[in-house]
Amino acid sequence: MVLGSRPVRVGIVGAGSRGALHARHVQRAGGRLVATEPRPARRERLADAHDVPARYASWTDLVEHAGDLDVVVVATQDHEHAEPVVAFVERGVHVLCEKPIAPDEPTARRVADAVRRAGVHFSVCHPLRYAPYTPALVAALRAGRIGDLVSVQHLEPVGAWHFAHSYVRGAWRREDLASSLLLAKCSHDVDLLTHLVGDRPSRLASFGRLSHFRADKHPDGAAANCLDCGVEPTCPYSAPRLYRSCLGDPDWEHQLLGAVTDDPSPDALDEALRTGPYGRCVYLCDNDVVDHQVVAFDFDSGVTATHTVTAFSDAAPRQTRVFGTHGAVEGDGHTLRVHDFRGHPDRAVETLTPGDGRPLHQEGDEELVRAFLRVVADDDPAGNLTSLDETLTSHRIVWAAERARRSGETERLTWEPAGVGA
């Protein structure tokens, strides 16, 4: 990917799992990397893996060299996005930011104002729009394959082990350290729903709570740490069983174990489980995010939709069902099954498998990076499917859903005319 006659120069701010993933995609797309990360082991691991010549301990060091960059990928923790985004856009650097823009609306608005003043390209990592599966589904709906759209049902099955890792023991366990579960995990699911419907909801309601991962569910005889626990062999949330199963598997050592220890060895893992947060009993952590939530949407067009996120599932692909007057579509992020009520029973179902067979999120992750680098290289915003206004729309819906969940009241939303801003 070239900008004029040279590669797009990309800085990676944050060398955790998402930053490392984006770095691989940047390199595959032909971009040239520099890296910044306060933890030396992660910074050096990412830089060594991609032969990165410039390495910085902090984004504040990197911003002093903003003239050497075309793009920065901000992949820090949720509450640490705003400051580097504002600093880089004010220096004319284009930014690809991990979701969310910020945990709260005033901060997100401040970031949006800075992006608009700077006039740079900006996108948030909402990968669900970028995989071939999504435009194939949207094309089927817009072509009237199922008649008029009536309702949508969308499920995000987080998976029990994933939820325990990230949202009970891990970095997204508390709203004051990150954001709400709905914003951290599902802002791009909300974006997908509005994209499928082709509209923004006029009202919504939401229900959810922290039902299971709390002290009053603590089993009799369980210890505060899994390594000391007599219940651990039969506990579905056993940390030793989960993390030891990753040893020797490079993909899982990177994706999951890397959050627990920088040294993927049995002794180092046990020490990390003994002294760090990932060995804690899931019933005795300091988590406060909900472990299941439902949001119900109503659109002025008469379309209704629901989004469900739950910890209590296998780690399965997202599941979407779209219902129309003449048919329905079922999708799992990989395959679409189009049911035509008008068809003869032996040809009433058509199966479509767009893309290369990888899960929706994986395909989308790579394509969104490629798309953003093309936007910058060609100076053409048309390729940015998750623009600033689109992203603010999804964020506003999530914040409204959180207000509705806490109040128990239906939230009404008002929107500026298209093109004015979200």
N, C-alpha and C positions, 0 to 999 in steps of 0.2 A: 504494500500500500504506500503510495508516494504522495507527497505534497509538493507540487511542482516537480522538481528533479531530485528530490531527496525523500527518504522514508519519513513517515509521521513519527515525531519524537514524543514518547509517552512516558509520563511519570506514574509510578504506582505508589499511592499513599496508603500504607497498611499492607503487611505481608502475611496476613492470616489466610484462611482457606479461600475466601472469596478473592482477595488480592492476588494470591498465587494462581487461582483459576483464570482470572482476567489477564494476568501476565502471559500465561501459555497461549491464550487466544490472540493477544496482541502480537506475539512473536510469530504465530502461524499466519497472521494476516500481513506480516512483513513490516510491522512497526519496530521502532528502536526504543529500548527500555532504559529507564533509570528507576531506582527503588529507594523508598524511605520507610523506615519502621523502627520504633524505639527499642524493640527486643533484638539484640544482636544476632542470636541464633537464627531467628526467622528471616531477618534481613539478609544475612549471608547465605542462607539456604536458597532463598528466592534468587538472589543475585548470581550465585554460582550455577544454579540450574539453567539460567538464561544468558549466561555470559554477560552480565550487566556491568558496564565499566564504571558507572557513577553510583555511589551508595551513600545515603544520608541517614543520620540517626533520627531526624525529625522533619516533618513537612515544613516547619519554619525555616530550616536550613535550605530545603529544596526551593522554597518560594523565592529565595534570594537569587536563584538561577532560573527564574521563570522565562527569561529570554531564550533559554536553550530548549524550551518545551513548546509543543503544539497542543498537547492534550494531557490532562491529569485524570487518572482514575482514582476516585476517593473511596476507599474500602475500609475505613476505620469503623469503630463502633457507632451505633445510631446517633448518640448525642454528641459525637465528635465530627459530624459531617459539615456543619454549617461554617465553622471558622475557616477551615482550609478551602472550601468552595468559594467563599467570598474573597479570600486573599488571592486565589489564583485567577478568578474571573476579572478582578479589578486590575490584574496585570495582563489581561488579554488572552489568557489561556482557556481553551475549550475544556469542558469538564463532563466526564461520565461519572455519575455518583451512584453508589449503592443506595438502595431504598432503606429508610425513607429520606426525604430531603432533611427533615428534622422531626423530632418527636412531637413538637407542639406547633400550632398554627402561627403564632406571632413570629417565631424564629424562621419558619418556612417562608413566610411572606417577606421577611427581611432578605433571605437568600434570593428569592424570586426577583425582588426589586434590584438587587445587585447584578443579577444575570441580565435583566432587561437593560439596565444602564450600560453595561459593558458591551452588549450586542454580540456576545459570543454564542457558540453552539453549546447547548446543555441538554443532557438527557439523564434520566434515572433508570437504573437497571430493572426494568420490568420485562423479563425475557419471554413471558408467555405469548406476547404478541409476535415475536420474531420467528418462532419455529414454523415450518411449513404447515403443520397441523391447524394452526389458528386461521390463517387466510383461507385454507380449504373449507373450514367450518363456516366462516363468515360468508364465503362465496356461495355455499349451499343455501344459507339462510336468505341472502340478498336475492338469489335467483328464484326464490319461492319454492324450493324443493319440498318444504313442509307446509306450504300455504302461509297464512298470516301467523306471525309469532304470537304466542299466548303466554308462555311462562318458561322460566329457566330454573334448573336446580343444579347447584354446583357444590361439590364436596372436596375439601382439602383434608385428606387423611394423613396427619403428620406422622403417625407411627409412634408406638409406645416408647421404644428405645430412643428415637430421635428427640421426642419431647423431653424425656428425662435428661438427656445429654444437654440440650440447648436451653430449655425453658424451665428446668427445675434446678439442675446443678450448674448450668452454664451461664454465658454472658448475657442472655436475654431473659433471665429469670425474674427480673424486677423492673418495673416501669421506670423507677428513678435512675436506673443504670442504663436502660436502653429505651424501650417504648412499650406500648401495649402489644399483646400477642397479635391482634388484628392488624396493626400497622407494621410490625416487624415481619410477620409471616405472610400476611394476606392482602397487603395493599395492591399487589399485582393481580390477585384473584378478583378483587373489586374492579380493577381496571379492565380485566378480561370480560367481566359481566357487562359493564357499560358498553364495551366495544361490541359485544355480541348483540345487545339490544339496540345499539345505535342511538342511545339517548342517556340522559342523566336522571336519576330518580327524583321524584318530587317529595316523597316522604319515605320513612323507614322506621323499623322497630328492631330491637336487638335484645337478646337474652343470653347470658353466659355467666359462668362463675368458676371458681377454683374449688372443685368438688372432692378431689382425691389426694393430691399431693400436699398434705397438711398434717399437722401433729396429731390431730384426733383420729387419724387413720393409721397411726403407727402400730404395727403388729406387736403383740405381746412377745417379749423376749428379744426384740430387735435391738441392735446396737446403733450408736450414732455413726459409725463407720462400717462400711461393708466388710472390710478385712477382719473385723472383730465380731461379726454377726452370725449367730446360730441359725437365723432365718434365711440368710443369704443364698444357700443352695437351691431353695425353692422360690425365691423372690423373683418376680418377672423383671425387676429393675436392678438386678445384681450388676454392680459396676465391674467387679473382677471378670465375670463371665463375658460381659460386653466388650471390654477393652482388651482383654487377653486374646479374644478371638480375632482382633485386628493385627496382632503381631505376625510379621512375615508376609503380609499382604500390602504391597506398596500403595495401592489406591486407598485402602482403609487407613493405613498409617498416616497418609497425607490428609485425607478428608475428615477423619474422626479423631484418631489418636494424637494428631498434631496439636489439638487444643488442650490435651492432657499433659503431654510431656514432649520436650524437644528431642529426647533420646528414646527411640522405640526399641528398648530392650526390656526383658522381664524385670530386672532389678530396678531400673529407673521407673518403670511403670508402677510397680508396687510402692515405691517411695512417693511418687506423685499422688497415688490414691490415698496413701497414709496421710500426707501433709497438705494436699490441695483440695479444691472444692469437688472434684469429680469422684471421690470415694465416699462422699457423704450419703447417708440414708436419705432417700427421696422424700421421706416423711418428716425430716428434721432439718430441712434447708430454709433459707431466708427468702424463698420465692413468693411472688404475689400475683403473677400473671394468671389469667384464667386458663383452665385446661380443656374447655369446650365452649363454643359460642355459635349462635345462629343469628344471622341478619336477614330480615325480610324487607324487600324493596317493592315500592309501588311507583309506576311510571305514568305520566299523564296520558300516554297512548293506551293505557289499559293493561299493558304487560306487567306481570309480577315476576319476582325472582327471589330465590333464597340462596344464601351462602352458609355453609356449615364448615367449621374447622374443629377437629377433635384430636386429642392425644390418644384416644382409645381405639387404635386400629393397627393393622400391619402398616409398615412403611410402603404404602401403595401409591400409584400415580393418582393425580387429580381425576375426578370423575364428573362429567358434565352431561346433563340431559336437557335437551331443548324440545319443547312441545309446541306444535303448530296445529292449525285447523285441518291440514291435510296429511300430517305425518309427524314424525319425531326423529330426533337424532340422539344417539348415545355415543359418548366419546370418553376415552381414557388417556388422552394425551398422545396416543400412538395410533389408534384405529378409530375410525368413525363408522358407525352403523346407522344408515339412513333407512328409516321405516316409512314406506309410502302406503297410506291407508287406501289409496285408489288402485294399488296394484293387486294382481292375482296372488293368492297365497304363496305360490311357489316362486314368485319373483318380487315379493313385496319388500325385501330387505337387500340393500346394497352396502357392501363393505368397502371402505376407502382407507388406504394406509399411506398418507402423505409423508414425506421426509425420508430420512435414511435409517429409520428403525430405532434410533436412540430416544430416550424419554423426552417429553416436551420441554422440560426445564433445561436439559443438557443441550439440545439442539438450539434452543432460544438463547442460551448464554453465549454460545460462540457467535451466532449470527448477529446479536445485538452489538457485540464489540466490532465485528466487521462492518456493520452498517454505520456505526458512529464514526469509525475511521474514514469510511467513504464520504460521509457528510462533511467531515473536516477537509479531506483531500480535495473534494470537488466544490467545497463551499456551497453545498446544496442541502438545505434543511428538509427537503421532501423525504429523505430517507430516514428521518428521525421519527419513529412511530410512537415514541413516548416523550413528547415534547414537554416543556415546562407547564403549559396550561393543562395538558392531559394529565400530567402527574399531580398537579394541584387539585384537579377534580377528584381523583381517586383518594387523595389524602383527606380532602374535605369530607368526603363520604365516610371515611373511616372515623374521623373525629366526631362526626354526627352520630355514628353508630355507637361509639363509646359513651357519648352523652346519653343516648337512649338506653343503653345497658345499665348505666348507673341510676338513671332517674326512673326507669320503668315506663317512660312516656314515649309516644310517637314523636319523632323529629321531622319537621318540615324543612325542606331545602329550597332556596331560591338561587337562581343562576343568572349571570349576566348573559346578554346575547352572544351567540357564537362569534368568536374573533375578538371579543373585548377583553378576555382573560378570565381565569377561574377565580 
